[in-house]
């Protein structure tokens, strides 16, 4: 049977091989094909911007940002709206036409850069020709996609930094040059492998840039207890990752009688001192992204999706879904606003006023805020605990949560850890264990939550600082285990960043990426010790045999 589509960029892809009729994420074959064409046309645009830079001609910041948003639009669970994706393709082609006029030498351009059309009806036909499977060699395809997904994650983090008026032209230059370079059929497996590791180097740079943006605007995260119950006021639930959107929403809800709750990856906003000044910043509601169908229904009020992690909504609450930024779903209301603009959240605030308060689904609190600055402030206490033997192992369990039953492994693994082990986490993977009563070690909680997925940077900073403190030559000599869950493309750039930093023996689950061909997987296994997971019992024995 002929494929209607092909996508294998997320962990839940069908059969751990690829979605061929409809995405497990919920996207249609049409959406998938349009996303393929958006990436294809963006590669052509990047080829042109790279050549313009070679001619010492500047690229406008709006184009840099547009390219990042194109990539972000195609991340899993970000945008399901064919009309929006089509508009982005058309605008990409318009930018290509505009920039082509500025090039002195167009003889070096590939067919990808030169392709353009005013006929939107041809998009689907073209998209069907230029998808993932258009690269016939399995290993070259695998490496190209590994790099592309890393660049998608990089673009997402770069966009968040840009939203806070923080930029690094070197990151944009690398991203665009690399996206253009991977279309070169002269690049073999060795060159692409090196480029993947180079992408990891820039992954570290972009996460450092976002860390700088967040902390310079909102302060250093601090240990914070976050309420997970509800108040008796109408409210808005905000999900995703964009802290600037949260800031604007909180400012505009002051004095309205409307509370604001975080959901999933927005939870770490509570750790920043800046946001604690808002009396209506109520707490966190619910869990990771994949439980939203039941939790959005019980919330009663409107929900704002600021980035990816949108599951196609059920009819019972679809009219309460608002999207903004790169997020889109047909039939859901969209809050417009370009980077740097003040968005008007009046429609969602007025909607909230007409709704009942949230239905309580749990009570109590959770503690987080253990980003690098806070952990290093506790360094003496941590070092003493390690030297005394009170802490024998740190276990990095960062990454993503997801729907598959196999992910219960991470809850069971956390429960089975020896009492002298401390979990370092970031990302929504934490929801598998951040509400367990795992206690503390000499006052140090056994789950140290650094924040969002991009705050995996904090975990790397902590590891490098511990290496320095203990006088070690290799970060892999630290008593740290890496048992990381992944789901989408931001996890790919985190993985590549860790590999660039020299971290080895990372266990990745619940399955290894489908986009890794056997040969590429073997390279990662042989050179970096990448491995999958086993049963909880076997892994506990393996990790703690010493």
C-alpha positions as CSV (number, residue, x, y, z in Angstrom):
1,X,0.0,0.0,0.0
2,X,1.4,3.4,-1.0
3,X,2.2,5.7,1.8
4,X,-0.1,8.7,2.2
5,X,2.7,10.4,4.2
6,X,5.9,9.5,6.0
7,X,7.0,10.9,9.4
8,X,9.2,9.4,12.0
9,X,10.4,12.4,13.9
10,X,8.8,11.6,17.3
11,X,9.2,8.7,19.7
12,X,5.6,7.6,19.3
13,X,5.8,7.1,15.6
14,X,3.8,4.1,14.4
15,X,5.5,0.8,15.1
16,X,8.7,2.7,15.9
17,X,9.1,2.8,12.1
18,X,7.1,5.7,10.8
19,X,3.6,7.1,10.4
20,X,2.3,6.4,6.8
21,X,-1.4,7.2,6.8
22,X,-2.0,9.6,9.7
23,X,0.3,10.8,12.4
24,X,0.1,9.3,15.9
25,X,0.2,12.9,17.0
26,X,-3.1,13.5,15.1
27,X,-1.8,15.4,12.1
28,X,-3.3,14.4,8.8
29,X,-1.4,13.3,5.7
30,X,-2.1,16.7,4.1
31,X,-0.6,18.5,7.1
32,X,2.5,16.2,7.1
33,X,3.0,16.8,3.4
34,X,2.7,20.6,3.8
35,X,5.2,20.5,6.7
36,X,7.6,18.6,4.5
37,X,7.3,21.3,1.8
38,X,7.7,24.0,4.4
39,X,11.0,22.4,5.5
40,X,12.1,22.0,1.8
41,X,11.3,25.6,0.9
42,X,13.1,26.8,4.1
43,X,16.2,24.9,3.1
44,X,16.2,26.8,-0.2
45,X,15.8,30.1,1.6
46,X,18.7,29.2,3.9
47,X,20.9,28.4,0.9
48,X,20.2,31.9,-0.4
49,X,20.9,33.6,3.0
50,X,24.1,31.6,3.4
51,X,25.4,32.8,0.0
52,X,24.4,36.4,0.8
53,X,26.5,36.2,3.9
54,X,29.4,34.9,1.9
55,X,29.0,38.1,-0.2
56,X,29.1,40.1,3.1
57,X,25.5,41.1,2.8
58,X,23.5,41.3,6.0
59,X,20.3,39.2,6.6
60,X,17.4,41.1,8.2
61,X,16.6,39.9,11.7
62,X,12.9,39.4,10.7
63,X,14.1,36.7,8.2
64,X,16.3,35.0,10.8
65,X,13.2,34.9,13.1
66,X,10.9,33.7,10.3
67,X,13.2,30.8,9.5
68,X,13.3,29.7,13.2
69,X,9.5,29.9,13.3
70,X,9.2,27.8,10.2
71,X,11.2,25.1,11.8
72,X,9.3,25.4,15.1
73,X,6.0,25.2,13.2
74,X,6.9,21.6,12.2
75,X,7.8,20.3,15.6
76,X,5.5,17.6,16.9
77,X,2.2,18.8,18.3
78,X,2.8,22.5,17.3
79,X,0.7,23.3,14.3
80,X,-2.1,21.3,12.7
81,X,-3.6,24.2,10.7
82,X,-3.0,23.6,6.9
83,X,-4.0,27.2,6.1
84,X,-1.3,28.6,8.4
85,X,1.4,26.2,7.0
86,X,0.4,27.1,3.5
87,X,0.7,30.8,4.2
88,X,4.2,30.2,5.6
89,X,5.3,28.3,2.5
90,X,4.0,31.2,0.3
91,X,5.8,33.8,2.4
92,X,9.0,31.7,2.4
93,X,8.9,31.6,-1.4
94,X,8.3,35.4,-1.4
95,X,11.4,35.9,0.7
96,X,13.4,33.7,-1.7
97,X,12.3,35.8,-4.6
98,X,13.2,39.0,-2.8
99,X,16.6,37.8,-1.7
100,X,17.5,36.4,-5.0
101,X,17.5,39.9,-6.4
102,X,20.4,40.8,-4.0
103,X,22.7,37.9,-5.0
104,X,25.6,38.7,-7.3
105,X,26.2,35.1,-8.2
106,X,23.2,32.7,-8.6
107,X,25.1,30.0,-10.5
108,X,25.8,28.1,-7.3
109,X,22.2,27.7,-6.4
110,X,20.6,24.3,-6.2
111,X,17.1,23.4,-7.5
112,X,15.9,23.6,-3.9
113,X,16.9,27.3,-3.7
114,X,15.5,28.0,-7.2
115,X,12.1,26.3,-6.7
116,X,9.3,28.7,-6.5
117,X,5.6,28.9,-7.6
118,X,2.6,31.2,-7.2
119,X,0.3,28.2,-7.5
120,X,-0.7,27.0,-4.1
121,X,-2.6,24.1,-5.6
122,X,0.7,22.5,-6.6
123,X,2.0,22.5,-3.0
124,X,0.7,19.0,-2.1
125,X,2.1,17.5,-5.3
126,X,5.5,19.1,-4.7
127,X,5.4,18.2,-1.0
128,X,4.9,14.5,-1.8
129,X,8.1,14.6,-3.9
130,X,10.4,16.2,-1.3
131,X,9.7,14.4,2.0
132,X,12.0,12.4,4.2
133,X,12.0,9.4,1.8
134,X,13.3,11.5,-1.1
135,X,16.7,10.7,0.3
136,X,17.2,7.1,-0.9
137,X,20.3,6.1,1.0
138,X,19.2,5.0,4.5
139,X,22.2,6.2,6.4
140,X,22.4,9.6,4.7
141,X,18.7,10.0,5.3
142,X,19.1,9.1,8.9
143,X,21.9,11.6,9.5
144,X,20.1,14.4,7.6
145,X,17.0,13.9,9.7
146,X,19.1,13.7,12.9
147,X,20.6,17.1,12.1
148,X,17.3,18.5,10.9
149,X,15.5,17.6,14.1
150,X,18.4,19.0,16.1
151,X,18.0,22.2,14.2
152,X,14.2,22.2,14.9
153,X,15.0,22.1,18.6
154,X,17.6,24.8,18.3
155,X,15.2,27.0,16.4
156,X,12.6,26.6,19.2
157,X,15.0,27.6,21.9
158,X,16.3,30.5,19.8
159,X,12.8,31.7,19.2
160,X,12.2,31.8,23.0
161,X,15.4,33.8,23.5
162,X,14.5,36.2,20.7
163,X,11.1,36.8,22.3
164,X,13.0,38.3,25.2
165,X,15.1,40.5,22.9
166,X,18.1,38.3,23.2
167,X,20.0,37.4,20.0
168,X,23.1,35.7,18.7
169,X,23.7,36.1,15.0
170,X,26.3,33.3,15.1
171,X,23.5,30.8,16.0
172,X,21.3,32.0,13.2
173,X,24.2,31.9,10.7
174,X,25.1,28.3,11.8
175,X,21.5,27.1,11.7
176,X,20.8,28.4,8.2
177,X,24.2,27.3,6.8
178,X,23.7,23.8,8.2
179,X,20.1,23.4,7.0
180,X,21.3,24.4,3.5
181,X,24.4,22.1,3.7
182,X,22.5,18.9,4.5
183,X,20.9,19.1,1.0
184,X,24.4,18.6,-0.6
185,X,24.6,15.2,-2.1
186,X,28.4,15.3,-2.0
187,X,28.4,15.1,1.8
188,X,28.9,11.5,3.0
189,X,28.2,9.8,6.3
190,X,31.5,11.0,7.9
191,X,30.9,14.6,7.1
192,X,27.3,14.5,8.2
193,X,28.3,12.8,11.5
194,X,30.7,15.6,12.2
195,X,28.0,18.1,11.3
196,X,25.6,16.5,13.8
197,X,28.2,16.9,16.5
198,X,28.7,20.5,15.5
199,X,25.0,21.0,15.8
200,X,25.4,19.8,19.4
201,X,28.0,22.4,20.0
202,X,25.5,25.1,18.9
203,X,22.8,23.4,20.9
204,X,24.9,24.2,24.0
205,X,25.2,27.8,22.8
206,X,21.5,28.3,22.2
207,X,20.5,26.8,25.5
208,X,23.0,29.1,27.2
209,X,21.5,32.0,25.3
210,X,18.0,31.1,26.4
211,X,19.2,30.7,30.0
212,X,20.8,34.1,29.8
213,X,17.5,35.6,28.4
214,X,15.3,34.0,31.0
215,X,17.5,34.8,34.0
216,X,18.3,38.4,33.0
217,X,14.6,39.1,32.6
218,X,13.1,37.0,35.4
219,X,15.9,36.4,37.9
220,X,17.6,33.2,38.8
221,X,15.2,30.3,39.6
222,X,14.9,29.6,43.3
223,X,13.6,26.8,45.4
224,X,9.8,27.2,45.3
225,X,6.8,25.3,46.6
226,X,4.0,25.3,44.0
227,X,0.4,24.8,44.9
228,X,-1.4,22.1,42.8
229,X,-4.9,22.7,44.2
230,X,-7.3,25.3,42.9
231,X,-8.9,28.6,44.0
232,X,-12.6,29.6,43.7
233,X,-12.0,32.2,40.8
234,X,-12.5,31.9,37.1
235,X,-9.1,31.2,35.5
236,X,-6.9,30.8,32.4
237,X,-4.6,27.8,32.0
238,X,-1.4,28.5,30.1
239,X,0.6,25.7,28.6
240,X,3.8,25.5,26.5
241,X,7.2,27.1,27.2
242,X,7.0,30.8,26.3
243,X,7.7,32.9,29.4
244,X,7.1,36.2,27.5
245,X,3.6,35.2,26.7
246,X,3.0,34.4,30.4
247,X,4.4,37.7,31.4
248,X,2.0,39.6,29.1
249,X,-1.0,37.5,30.2
250,X,-0.3,38.1,33.9
251,X,0.1,41.8,33.3
252,X,-3.2,42.0,31.5
253,X,-5.2,39.9,34.0
254,X,-4.3,42.1,37.0
255,X,-7.5,43.4,38.7
256,X,-9.8,41.3,36.4
257,X,-10.6,38.7,39.0
258,X,-9.1,36.0,36.7
259,X,-6.5,33.7,38.0
260,X,-3.7,32.1,35.9
261,X,-2.5,28.5,36.3
262,X,0.4,26.8,34.6
263,X,0.2,23.5,32.9
264,X,2.9,21.0,31.9
265,X,6.1,22.7,30.8
266,X,5.0,26.1,32.0
267,X,5.3,24.8,35.7
268,X,8.9,26.1,36.1
269,X,7.7,29.7,35.6
270,X,6.8,29.6,39.3
271,X,10.5,29.2,40.1
272,X,11.5,32.7,38.7
273,X,11.3,35.5,41.3
274,X,9.8,37.9,38.8
275,X,6.5,36.1,38.5
276,X,5.9,35.9,42.3
277,X,4.7,39.5,42.4
278,X,1.5,38.6,40.7
279,X,-1.2,37.7,43.2
280,X,-3.4,35.9,40.7
281,X,-0.6,33.5,39.6
282,X,-2.4,30.7,41.4
283,X,-0.4,27.4,40.9
284,X,0.0,24.5,38.5
285,X,-3.0,22.5,37.2
286,X,-2.5,19.0,36.0
287,X,0.4,17.0,34.6
288,X,2.3,16.5,31.3
289,X,0.9,17.4,27.9
290,X,-0.5,14.0,27.0
291,X,-3.2,14.2,29.8
292,X,-4.7,17.4,28.5
293,X,-7.8,15.8,27.0
294,X,-9.1,15.1,30.5
295,X,-7.4,18.0,32.3
296,X,-8.5,20.7,29.9
297,X,-12.1,19.4,30.1
298,X,-12.1,19.7,33.9
299,X,-10.3,23.1,34.0
300,X,-13.6,24.7,32.8
301,X,-11.9,28.0,31.7
302,X,-10.0,28.9,28.5
303,X,-6.6,27.4,27.8
304,X,-3.7,29.2,26.1
305,X,-1.2,27.2,24.1
306,X,2.0,29.1,23.6
307,X,4.2,26.5,21.9
308,X,4.1,22.9,20.9
309,X,2.4,20.2,23.0
310,X,-1.1,20.7,21.7
311,X,-3.1,17.5,21.3
312,X,-6.0,17.7,18.8
313,X,-8.7,19.0,21.1
314,X,-12.0,17.3,21.9
315,X,-15.2,19.0,20.9
316,X,-16.3,19.5,24.5
317,X,-13.5,22.1,25.2
318,X,-12.3,23.0,21.7
319,X,-14.1,26.4,21.9
320,X,-12.0,27.2,25.0
321,X,-8.6,26.6,23.2
322,X,-6.6,29.6,22.2
323,X,-3.3,29.4,20.4
324,X,-0.5,31.9,19.9
325,X,2.9,32.1,18.3
326,X,3.7,29.1,16.1
327,X,0.8,27.0,17.4
328,X,-2.3,26.5,15.3
329,X,-5.4,24.3,15.0
330,X,-8.2,24.8,12.6
331,X,-11.3,26.1,14.4
332,X,-9.4,27.4,17.5
333,X,-9.0,31.1,18.2
334,X,-5.6,32.5,17.6
335,X,-4.0,35.4,19.5
336,X,-1.8,37.3,16.9
337,X,1.4,39.1,17.6
338,X,4.9,39.1,16.2
339,X,8.1,38.9,18.3
340,X,8.6,42.2,20.1
341,X,4.9,43.1,19.9
342,X,2.5,43.4,22.8
343,X,-0.2,40.8,22.4
344,X,-3.8,41.6,23.3
345,X,-5.2,38.8,25.5
346,X,-8.5,40.6,26.0
347,X,-10.5,37.8,24.2
348,X,-9.3,35.0,26.4
349,X,-9.6,37.1,29.6
350,X,-13.2,38.0,28.8
351,X,-13.9,34.4,28.0
352,X,-12.5,33.3,31.4
353,X,-14.9,35.7,33.2
354,X,-17.8,33.7,31.8
355,X,-16.5,30.4,33.0
356,X,-16.7,28.4,36.2
357,X,-13.6,28.0,38.4
358,X,-11.4,25.0,37.8
359,X,-12.6,21.6,39.1
360,X,-10.1,20.4,41.7
361,X,-8.3,17.3,40.6
362,X,-5.5,17.1,43.2
363,X,-4.3,18.9,46.3
364,X,-0.9,19.6,47.9
365,X,2.3,21.1,46.4
366,X,5.4,20.2,44.5
367,X,8.9,21.7,44.9
368,X,11.2,22.8,42.2
369,X,13.7,25.5,41.2
370,X,16.9,23.6,41.2
371,X,18.5,25.2,38.2
372,X,22.3,25.5,38.1
373,X,22.6,28.8,40.1
374,X,20.5,27.4,43.0
375,X,22.2,24.0,43.1
376,X,25.6,25.6,43.0
377,X,24.5,27.8,45.9
378,X,24.0,24.5,47.7
379,X,27.3,23.1,46.5
380,X,29.0,22.8,49.9
381,X,26.0,20.8,51.2
382,X,25.9,18.6,48.1
383,X,29.7,18.0,48.1
384,X,29.7,17.1,51.7
385,X,26.8,14.6,51.1
386,X,28.8,13.0,48.3
387,X,32.0,12.9,50.3
388,X,30.3,11.4,53.3
389,X,28.6,8.7,51.2
390,X,25.1,10.0,51.9
391,X,24.7,10.6,48.2
392,X,26.2,7.9,46.1
393,X,24.7,8.6,42.7
394,X,23.0,11.3,40.7
395,X,20.5,10.1,38.1
396,X,19.7,12.5,35.3
397,X,16.1,11.7,34.3
398,X,15.4,14.7,32.1
399,X,13.4,14.8,28.9
400,X,9.9,14.3,27.8
401,X,6.8,12.5,29.0
402,X,4.4,10.7,26.7
403,X,1.3,8.5,26.3
404,X,2.8,5.0,26.0
405,X,2.3,2.6,28.9
406,X,6.0,1.8,28.5
407,X,6.8,5.2,30.1
408,X,5.5,3.9,33.5
409,X,9.0,2.5,33.6
410,X,10.3,5.9,34.7
411,X,7.9,6.0,37.6
412,X,8.8,2.5,38.7
413,X,12.5,3.2,38.2
414,X,12.3,6.3,40.4
415,X,10.6,4.3,43.1
416,X,13.2,1.5,42.9
417,X,16.2,3.8,43.2
418,X,18.4,3.3,46.2
419,X,17.7,5.8,49.0
420,X,21.2,7.3,48.5
421,X,20.5,8.4,44.9
422,X,19.3,11.9,43.8
423,X,17.3,12.5,40.6
424,X,18.3,15.5,38.5
425,X,15.5,16.4,36.1
426,X,14.2,18.9,33.6
427,X,11.4,18.8,31.0
428,X,8.0,17.2,31.4
429,X,9.5,13.8,32.1
430,X,9.4,15.0,35.7
431,X,5.7,14.4,35.9
432,X,6.4,10.6,36.1
433,X,7.9,11.1,39.6
434,X,7.8,14.7,40.8
435,X,4.7,13.9,42.9
436,X,6.1,10.8,44.6
437,X,7.2,11.0,48.2
438,X,10.8,10.2,47.7
439,X,12.1,12.2,50.7
440,X,15.4,13.9,51.0
441,X,19.1,13.3,51.9
442,X,20.3,15.6,54.7
443,X,17.8,18.2,53.6
444,X,18.5,17.8,49.9
445,X,15.3,16.7,48.0
446,X,15.8,13.5,46.1
447,X,14.1,15.1,43.0
448,X,15.9,18.2,41.9
449,X,13.8,19.9,39.2
450,X,15.8,22.3,37.1
451,X,12.9,23.5,35.0
452,X,11.8,23.2,31.3
453,X,13.4,20.9,28.7
454,X,15.8,23.7,27.7
455,X,17.0,23.8,31.3
456,X,18.8,20.5,30.7
457,X,21.6,23.1,30.1
458,X,21.5,23.6,33.9
459,X,22.1,19.9,34.4
460,X,25.1,20.1,32.2
461,X,26.5,23.1,34.0
462,X,26.0,21.3,37.3
463,X,27.8,18.2,36.0
464,X,30.8,20.3,34.7
465,X,31.0,22.2,38.0
466,X,31.0,18.9,40.0
467,X,33.8,17.6,37.7
468,X,35.8,20.7,38.5
469,X,35.1,20.6,42.3
470,X,36.1,16.9,42.5
471,X,39.2,17.5,40.4
472,X,38.3,15.0,37.7
473,X,39.6,15.0,34.2
474,X,36.5,13.5,32.6
475,X,32.8,14.3,33.2
476,X,32.1,10.6,32.8
477,X,34.1,9.9,36.0
478,X,31.4,11.5,38.1
479,X,28.9,9.4,40.0
480,X,26.1,10.3,37.4
481,X,23.8,8.0,35.5
482,X,21.9,9.3,32.4
483,X,18.6,7.7,32.0
484,X,16.7,10.0,29.7
485,X,13.2,9.9,28.2
486,X,12.6,11.5,24.8
487,X,9.6,12.4,22.7
488,X,10.2,15.2,20.2
489,X,12.8,17.3,18.5
490,X,13.9,19.5,21.3
491,X,15.1,16.4,23.0
492,X,17.2,15.7,20.0
493,X,19.2,19.0,20.4
494,X,19.6,18.3,24.1
495,X,21.0,14.8,23.2
496,X,23.4,16.3,20.6
497,X,24.5,19.0,23.1
498,X,25.3,16.3,25.7
499,X,27.3,14.4,23.2
500,X,29.2,17.5,22.3
501,X,30.1,18.0,26.0
502,X,31.6,14.5,26.0
503,X,28.9,12.8,28.0
504,X,28.8,9.1,27.3
505,X,26.7,6.1,28.2
506,X,23.4,7.8,27.9
507,X,20.4,5.5,28.2
508,X,17.6,6.7,25.9
509,X,14.0,5.4,26.1
510,X,11.4,4.2,26.0
511,X,12.6,3.3,22.5
512,X,15.5,4.5,20.4
513,X,14.6,6.9,17.6
514,X,13.1,5.4,14.5
515,X,15.1,7.8,12.4
516,X,18.4,6.2,13.4
517,X,19.4,3.7,10.8
518,X,21.1,0.5,12.1
519,X,24.5,1.9,10.9
520,X,24.0,5.3,12.5
521,X,22.8,3.8,15.7
522,X,25.9,1.6,15.8
523,X,28.1,4.7,15.4
524,X,26.4,6.3,18.5
525,X,26.6,3.0,20.4
526,X,30.3,2.4,19.6
527,X,31.5,6.0,20.0
528,X,29.3,7.3,22.8
529,X,27.8,4.3,24.5
530,X,24.2,5.2,23.7
531,X,21.9,2.5,24.8
532,X,18.2,1.8,25.3
533,X,16.5,0.7,28.5
534,X,15.7,-2.7,29.9
535,X,13.4,-3.7,32.7
536,X,13.5,-1.6,35.9
537,X,15.0,-4.6,37.8
538,X,17.8,-5.2,35.3
539,X,18.6,-1.5,34.9
540,X,18.8,-1.0,38.7
541,X,21.3,-3.9,38.9
542,X,23.3,-2.5,35.9
543,X,23.5,1.1,37.2
544,X,24.1,0.3,40.8
545,X,26.2,-2.9,40.6
546,X,29.1,-1.0,42.2
